[in-house]
Amino acid sequence: MKNKKEWDVLILSGEVNDIEIAASYIYHKSLGCYCIDDKHLYYFNRKEKIEIQNILEKHIMKHNISFDWTIQEYEDWHLNWKNNFTPIEVNNELIIIPNWDKNHYKYNKVIKIKPGMAFGTGHHETTFLMLKYLIKNIKKDNSVLDLGSGSGILSITSKIYGAKKITALEIDSICRDNFFDNLKLNNIKKDEIELLIEDVLCFSNFNYDLILANINKNIIKELIPKIGNTDARIILSGILKEDKLEINSLCKLYNMNIISENTYNDWLLMEIEND
């Protein structure tokens, strides 16, 4: 009999803000997550449990949370969301709904997402901050580089707000099908957004108008020296407010100016550009 596919599931319980901060150390390694009441469930390949637990134990004492592990067999991911997905409204302008939602909404733009093994439904603060920025600042005919694209939600938003060229990078190939499912849900053809399964730290072409990096702080720290010669506006998310001075100092070291900032709960978005 063929072995059934299984995941290790990390269950974080406690205050939401404390969970979010603790999860910031490990969510970039996760295949995906969803929330039930005061619990956040993060899915990992079986081989990563020890590493994830070691990371958590270094930080767990700082926050009022507990964690536990379980094992779950493969099932259609979107079924986990049906009782938990709430529409995300952004600036009374854009609403994000799940693919099974048949309601009609009076918003300028509506995006449908099939929750998959990828981050990017708009529920997490870092994604929400990015969406707010795009709605206000993206210009028609901009070229956009979406680093760590996950579900494709930022690439899709860029497209429906008029971007002419969009390249999405995602290191995890498990996101591919979900990415293209979401393009189809929003009537975007595959060839209208280029998806590359590639490590953002191995990428070298940053000749875009706008670079979006909604990724882990440690990757951002390695990325900043690599984008020192681009003329793009660079939008960084995935940063905790407590890490602001560290990122600010690194930007100054590489002659980058912080143009604007925005916060949501414990999270920070930074808009930067090169001198």
N, C-alpha and C positions, 0 to 999 in steps of 0.2 A: 504493500500500500504506500502511495506517495505521501511523504511527510507534509503535514499541514503547515502553512506559513504562520509564524507567531511573532508577536512583538512583546518586548518588555514595556510595561506601562508604569510611569512614575506618577504617583498621586500626591500633589502638594495641597495641604489644607491649612487654613488660617485666614488672617486678614488679607484682603485682596492686594493692597499696596505692598505688603511684605512678600507675598507670593511673587508678584511681578518683579520685585528687585532680586530676590533669590533666583528666580527663573532666568534672569538676564545672563547669568553665568553659564547656562546650559542650553537655552532654547535654540541656539544656532546649530546645535548638534542633533536636534530633534527632527523627526519626520513630520511632525504636526502636533496640534493640541486642540482641545476643546474644554469648555468649562461647564460644570454642573454646580450651581449654588456657590458654596465657598470652597469648592475643590477644582483644581486645574489638573488635567490629565495630559501628560506628555509622552509621546510614543517614540521608542528607540529600537534600533536593530538589537538583536539579542547579545551581540558581542560587546556592547558599549556600557553595560550596566555598571561594572566596577569603576570605570573611569568617571561616569556621571556621579556615582555615589561619593567618590573621593572628592570631587569638586564641591558638591553640596555640603559635605561635612566640614569643609573649610569655612563656609559662610553661614551655616545654619544657626549658629549661636547669636548672630547679629539680628535675627528676625524672628518674629513670633509665628513660626510655622512648624509643621511636622510633615514628614513624608513617609510614604510606603510604596511597595512595589506589587504589581500583579502581572499576570501574563494573559494576553488576549490573542485569540486566533483571528486570522484575517477575516474581515467582513467589509461590505461596502461602506466606505468611510462616511459618505454623506448621510447615512442612516443615523449615525451618532448625533448629528446636528439637528434633526427635525424637530425635536422638542426644546431646543436650546438656542436656535438661531433667531436673533432679533434684528430687524432692519437697521442699518446704520445711516443716519442722516448727517450730511456735511454742509454746514453753512446755509441751510434752507435751499440748497442749489442741487445737490446730488444725493441720491439714495442708493444704497447697496442692499440687494435682496437675494435670498437663496433661489436656486433654479426652480424649486417647486412652488414658489410664491406666484399665484395667478392674479393677485390684486392689482388695481390700477392706482398709480400714485401721481400726484400733481407736483412733480419736480421737473426742473429743466432737463436733467439727465438721470437715467436709471441704469444701473449696472447690475447684471445678474452674475452670481458666482456659485459654482458647484463646490462646496467645501470638500477639499481633497487633502492628500498627504503633503500639504504645503502651507506655509503661513501666508496670510493675506486675505482676510475677509473684511478688514476695516475695524474689527473689534479691538485689536491691540492698539495701545496709545501711539506707538511709533508709526504704524501704518496710517492711523487717523491724522496724525500731524502732517504726514506726507500728502495725504489727500487734500487737506486744507490748503497746503502750500500750492499744490498744482492748480486747484480751482482758481486761486487768486492771481497766480503769477505766470502760468504757462502761456506762451504766445503762439498764435497760429503759425504754422510752418517751422516751429522749433524742431531741432533734432534732439533725441533723448536717448541716453544710455541708462538702463535700469539694472543696477548691480544687485544680485541676490533677489531675482524677480519672483521666486516662489510661484504663487497662483497666477501671477500676471496682472494683478489688480492695478498696479501703478502704470504699467505699460498700456493697459486698456483705457485707463483714465486719460493718459496722455493722448491716446489716439482719438478718443471721442471729443477731446477739447482742441483738436486740430493739429497735433504734431505730425510732421511730414515723414520723418524717418525715426524708427524706434528699434533699438537693439536691446534685447533682454539677455542677461547672463544669469545662469543658475548652475551651481555645482552638482546638485543632486538630480540624477536622471529620472528619479521616481516622480518628479514634478511635471515631466514632459506632457503626459496625457492630460493631466488636470489643466495645465496651461492652455493647451489647444482646445479642450472642452470649453473653457471660459471664453476664448476668442469666438468660438462658434455661437455661444449663448448670446453674445453681444454683436453678432452679425459682422465680425471682423474676419477677413480671410487670412489663412496661414501666412501668405507671403507679404502681408501688410505689417507684420511685426516679426523681426528676425529673432529666433531663440537659439542661443548658443549654450550647450552644456559644457561649462568651463569654469575653472577657478578664477575669481575676479582678480586675484593677485598675480595671475599669469597673463592677464590681458594687457595690451599695450596701446591700443588705439583709443585715445580719449578726445578725439576731435569731434566734439558734440557741443550743442548749445547748452544743454542741461544734463547733469549727471546726478542720478538718484542713487543713494547708498543707504538703504534701510537694512543695515547689517550689524553684526556684533561689534562692540567697541574695539576689541583686539584686532579685528580685521581692518577696521577703519584706521587704526594707528599704523598698520602696515601699508595701507592704501595711500595715505596722505603723501608720503614722499614720492610715490609713483605718478601722482597727478599734478606735479609741480609746474609743468609747462603748458597746461591746457588753458584755453581762454574761456572755458565753460564756467557757468555757475554750478557750484557743487553743493548738493543738499544732503546733509548727513543726519540720519536718525539712528535709532538703536542705542542712544546715549543716555545714561542716567544723569540727572542734574548734578549729582555729586561728582561726576567725572568731567564737568565743564572746564575746570581750570587745567586739567591734564590735556584735554583736546585743544583748548585755547593756546596753551604753551607750545604744543606741537605744530599748530598752524603757524604761529609766529616764527618758529624756527625755520620753516620752509617758505617764509614770505607770503603767507596767505592772510587775507583780511576777512574778518567776520562781518558780514553785511547785515544780517538780521538773525534773531533767535525767536523761538516759540516753545512753550512748554505745555505739557498736559500731565497732570498728576506728577509722578516722579521722573518723567521723561522729557528729553530735550531734542529739539530740531535746530540745526545750525546751517545757515546759508553762508558759504564762503566763496571767495574768488582769489586768484593769484594777483600779485602786484603787477 
